[in-house]
Amino acid sequence: MTPATLDITILGSGTSSGIPVIGCDCPVCRSTDPRNRRTRCSVLLHYDGYNILIDTATDLRQQALRENIRHIDAVLYTHSHADHVHGIDDLRSFNLRSQKAIPLYGSVHTLESIRDNFNYIFDESEHLGYVPKLALFPIETSFELFGLTITPIPLEHGQMPVFGYRCGPFAYLTDCNGIPESSLERLKDLELLILDGLRFKPHNTHFSIPQAIQMAEKIAARQTLLTHLSHDVDHPRHDPQLPSGINLAHDGQAFSLVLNQSVMQPLQRQLS
């Protein structure tokens, strides 16, 4: 029997402004190296024919066209900041293809924020035609999605609680500057870790690259990629300077990992 695999594509590896930054003439923003052209952070998980999106980044349309994504079967949200949510309207193109509502998963706070900020999508009394068809499912603990075990990982993004996610030997921890000890316990024996590493200077809501390196060495995944990169980070110059097993992410990177599924947990109830 062929082992199940999880395919991972980094759709976006940039910070909230995207790279190049509008109006900026710094060397990274003027770079011709494609690894320095960064759309807003997002990842696509492909498992058993299903596509699971982590966050609807502002650049979702561009990312979907670039990677030829034809269907989205579910979305996992890390938090409700604009750069991770504001591509939500582009989900309607996938609705038109599938004729099905897309389930969205995240913390109660995140989903309530999305529902409030995009009330025209979720207010059925409006009877608007061309809006995404979406269903909200709050989660707190591990659950099964299309046969894949999804584990939310509580993180600290400044004063804001957010989620990362673990799927088998893979974990995605963007937008954070703190990982509680209880969450570190859920991050053992990883093959691939994608971790926030904004820039070299300290920041009050994101790991700096030196801090991210320290955390990556503590988690000790086989391979770590730093994401949510600002235009202070020059891929061809800085990537070779990182410790062995730690690299800078870039848009379009793809990986395939063998899964060893464990006991599944039930889904939470839909948010009404």
C-alpha positions as CSV (number, residue, x, y, z in Angstrom):
1,M,0.0,0.0,0.0
2,T,1.4,3.4,-1.0
3,P,2.0,5.7,2.0
4,A,-0.3,8.8,2.2
5,T,1.5,12.0,1.3
6,L,0.9,15.7,2.2
7,D,1.9,18.1,-0.5
8,I,2.8,21.6,0.6
9,T,3.1,24.7,-1.6
10,I,4.2,28.1,-0.2
11,L,1.9,30.5,-2.0
12,G,3.2,33.6,-0.3
13,S,6.2,34.3,1.9
14,G,6.1,38.1,2.3
15,T,5.1,40.5,5.1
16,S,1.9,42.6,5.0
17,S,3.1,45.1,2.4
18,G,4.2,42.4,0.0
19,I,7.6,42.7,-1.7
20,P,8.4,44.9,-3.7
21,V,6.9,47.5,-1.4
22,I,5.0,50.2,-3.2
23,G,7.2,53.2,-3.9
24,C,10.4,51.6,-2.5
25,D,13.7,51.7,-4.3
26,C,15.7,49.6,-1.9
27,P,18.0,46.8,-3.4
28,V,15.5,44.1,-2.5
29,C,12.5,45.8,-3.9
30,R,14.5,46.5,-7.1
31,S,15.9,42.9,-7.2
32,T,15.4,40.8,-10.3
33,D,15.8,37.6,-8.2
34,P,12.4,35.9,-8.2
35,R,12.9,34.7,-4.6
36,N,12.8,38.4,-3.5
37,R,9.3,38.9,-5.0
38,R,7.0,38.0,-2.1
39,T,3.2,37.9,-2.0
40,R,1.4,37.9,1.3
41,C,1.7,34.8,3.5
42,S,-0.3,31.7,2.7
43,V,0.2,28.0,2.2
44,L,-1.7,25.3,0.2
45,L,-2.0,21.8,1.6
46,H,-2.9,19.0,-0.9
47,Y,-4.0,15.6,0.5
48,D,-5.9,12.8,-1.2
49,G,-7.2,15.1,-3.9
50,Y,-8.3,17.8,-1.5
51,N,-6.9,21.4,-1.4
52,I,-6.7,23.1,2.0
53,L,-5.7,26.7,2.2
54,I,-4.1,28.3,5.2
55,D,-5.3,31.9,5.2
56,T,-6.9,33.9,2.3
57,A,-4.0,36.3,1.7
58,T,-4.5,39.6,0.0
59,D,-2.8,38.1,-3.1
60,L,-4.9,35.0,-3.3
61,R,-6.1,35.6,-6.9
62,Q,-2.5,36.1,-8.1
63,Q,-1.3,33.0,-6.1
64,A,-4.1,30.8,-7.4
65,L,-3.4,31.8,-11.0
66,R,0.3,31.3,-10.6
67,E,-0.1,27.8,-9.1
68,N,-3.1,26.8,-11.3
69,I,-5.3,26.1,-8.3
70,R,-8.7,24.9,-9.6
71,H,-10.5,24.1,-6.3
72,I,-10.3,25.0,-2.6
73,D,-12.1,22.5,-0.3
74,A,-11.4,24.2,3.0
75,V,-9.6,27.2,4.6
76,L,-7.7,27.2,7.9
77,Y,-7.3,30.7,9.4
78,T,-4.4,31.7,11.7
79,H,-5.9,35.0,12.7
80,S,-7.9,37.9,11.3
81,H,-5.3,40.5,10.3
82,A,-6.0,42.0,6.8
83,D,-3.0,40.4,5.0
84,H,-4.2,37.0,6.0
85,V,-7.9,37.5,5.3
86,H,-8.6,40.1,2.6
87,G,-8.4,37.7,-0.3
88,I,-11.6,36.1,1.0
89,D,-13.7,37.4,-1.9
90,D,-11.7,35.4,-4.3
91,L,-13.1,32.3,-2.8
92,R,-16.2,33.0,-4.8
93,S,-14.5,31.8,-8.0
94,F,-14.0,28.4,-6.4
95,N,-17.6,28.4,-5.4
96,L,-18.7,28.9,-9.0
97,R,-16.7,25.9,-10.0
98,S,-17.8,23.6,-7.2
99,Q,-21.3,24.9,-6.5
100,K,-20.5,24.1,-2.8
101,A,-20.0,26.3,0.2
102,I,-16.4,26.3,1.5
103,P,-15.9,25.6,5.2
104,L,-13.7,28.0,7.1
105,Y,-11.9,26.9,10.3
106,G,-10.2,28.9,13.0
107,S,-10.6,30.1,16.6
108,V,-14.0,31.5,17.8
109,H,-12.4,35.0,18.0
110,T,-11.0,34.8,14.5
111,L,-14.1,33.6,12.8
112,E,-16.3,36.1,14.7
113,S,-14.0,38.9,13.5
114,I,-14.2,37.6,9.9
115,R,-18.0,37.4,10.1
116,D,-18.2,41.0,11.5
117,N,-15.8,42.5,9.0
118,F,-17.3,40.7,6.0
119,N,-20.9,40.8,7.2
120,Y,-22.2,41.1,3.6
121,I,-21.0,37.6,3.0
122,F,-22.6,36.0,6.0
123,D,-25.8,38.1,6.3
124,E,-28.4,36.0,4.5
125,S,-31.0,38.8,4.7
126,E,-29.0,40.8,2.2
127,H,-29.7,38.3,-0.7
128,L,-26.6,39.4,-2.6
129,G,-25.8,37.2,-5.6
130,Y,-22.1,37.3,-6.3
131,V,-20.5,36.7,-2.9
132,P,-18.5,33.8,-1.5
133,K,-20.6,30.9,-0.1
134,L,-18.8,30.0,3.2
135,A,-19.5,28.2,6.4
136,L,-17.8,29.0,9.7
137,F,-16.5,26.2,12.0
138,P,-14.7,27.2,15.2
139,I,-12.0,24.8,16.4
140,E,-10.1,24.4,19.6
141,T,-8.4,21.0,19.4
142,S,-7.3,18.5,16.8
143,F,-9.9,17.4,14.3
144,E,-10.3,15.4,11.1
145,L,-10.6,17.2,7.8
146,F,-10.9,14.9,4.7
147,G,-9.1,12.2,6.6
148,L,-6.2,14.5,7.6
149,T,-5.6,15.3,11.3
150,I,-5.3,19.0,11.8
151,T,-3.9,20.3,15.1
152,P,-4.2,24.0,16.0
153,I,-1.1,25.4,17.7
154,P,-1.8,28.4,20.1
155,L,0.8,31.2,19.5
156,E,1.4,34.7,20.7
157,H,1.3,37.5,18.1
158,G,2.1,40.4,20.5
159,Q,-0.9,40.6,22.7
160,M,-3.1,38.7,20.2
161,P,-3.6,35.0,20.5
162,V,-3.4,33.3,17.1
163,F,-3.2,29.8,15.7
164,G,-0.5,27.9,13.9
165,Y,-1.3,24.5,12.5
166,R,0.3,21.0,12.5
167,C,-0.5,18.3,10.0
168,G,1.5,15.1,10.4
169,P,5.2,16.0,10.2
170,F,4.6,19.6,9.1
171,A,3.8,22.7,11.1
172,Y,3.0,26.3,9.9
173,L,3.7,29.0,12.5
174,T,3.4,32.4,10.9
175,D,2.7,35.8,12.6
176,C,4.1,35.1,16.1
177,N,6.7,36.3,18.6
178,G,6.0,33.7,21.3
179,I,5.3,30.0,21.5
180,P,4.0,28.7,24.9
181,E,5.6,25.7,26.4
182,S,2.3,23.7,26.0
183,S,2.5,24.4,22.2
184,L,6.1,23.4,22.0
185,E,5.0,20.0,23.3
186,R,2.9,19.7,20.1
187,L,5.8,20.5,17.8
188,K,8.1,17.5,18.4
189,D,9.5,15.3,15.6
190,L,8.7,17.6,12.7
191,E,10.1,17.1,9.2
192,L,9.2,20.6,8.0
193,L,8.6,23.8,10.0
194,I,7.6,27.1,8.4
195,L,8.2,29.8,11.0
196,D,7.8,33.6,11.2
197,G,11.0,35.5,10.8
198,L,10.2,39.1,9.7
199,R,13.6,40.8,9.7
200,F,16.9,41.1,11.5
201,K,15.9,43.9,13.8
202,P,13.5,43.2,16.7
203,H,9.8,43.7,16.3
204,N,7.0,43.8,18.9
205,T,4.7,41.2,17.3
206,H,7.0,39.0,15.1
207,F,10.1,36.9,15.6
208,S,13.2,38.6,14.3
209,I,15.4,36.3,12.3
210,P,17.9,35.8,15.2
211,Q,14.9,34.9,17.5
212,A,13.4,32.6,14.8
213,I,16.7,30.8,14.5
214,Q,16.8,30.3,18.3
215,M,13.2,28.9,18.3
216,A,13.9,26.7,15.2
217,E,16.9,25.2,17.0
218,K,14.7,24.6,20.1
219,I,11.9,22.9,18.0
220,A,14.6,21.0,16.0
221,A,12.6,20.2,12.9
222,R,14.6,18.5,10.2
223,Q,14.1,21.5,7.9
224,T,12.9,25.0,8.9
225,L,11.9,27.8,6.5
226,L,11.5,31.4,7.6
227,T,8.5,33.2,6.2
228,H,6.6,36.6,6.5
229,L,9.8,38.2,5.2
230,S,10.2,41.9,4.9
231,H,12.2,43.8,2.3
232,D,15.1,44.0,4.8
233,V,15.8,40.3,3.9
234,D,17.7,39.7,0.6
235,H,17.3,36.0,-0.3
236,P,20.6,35.5,-2.3
237,R,22.7,37.4,0.3
238,H,21.2,36.3,3.6
239,D,20.0,32.7,2.9
240,P,23.6,31.3,2.7
241,Q,24.4,32.9,6.1
242,L,21.7,30.9,8.0
243,P,22.6,27.8,10.0
244,S,22.4,24.4,8.5
245,G,18.8,23.2,8.2
246,I,17.3,26.7,8.3
247,N,16.5,28.6,5.1
248,L,14.4,31.5,3.8
249,A,11.1,30.6,2.3
250,H,10.2,31.8,-1.2
251,D,6.9,31.9,-3.2
252,G,6.2,28.7,-5.1
253,Q,8.4,26.3,-3.0
254,A,6.8,22.9,-2.9
255,F,7.4,19.8,-0.7
256,S,5.9,16.3,-0.3
257,L,5.9,14.6,3.1
258,V,4.9,11.0,4.0
259,L,2.1,10.9,6.6
260,N,1.7,8.6,9.5
261,Q,-1.9,9.3,10.6
262,S,-2.9,9.0,14.2
263,V,-6.3,8.8,15.9
264,M,-8.7,11.5,14.6
265,Q,-10.9,13.9,16.6
266,P,-14.4,15.1,15.7
267,L,-15.1,18.5,14.1
268,Q,-16.5,21.3,16.2
269,R,-20.0,22.6,15.6
270,Q,-20.7,25.2,12.9
271,L,-20.7,28.9,14.1
272,S,-24.2,30.2,13.8
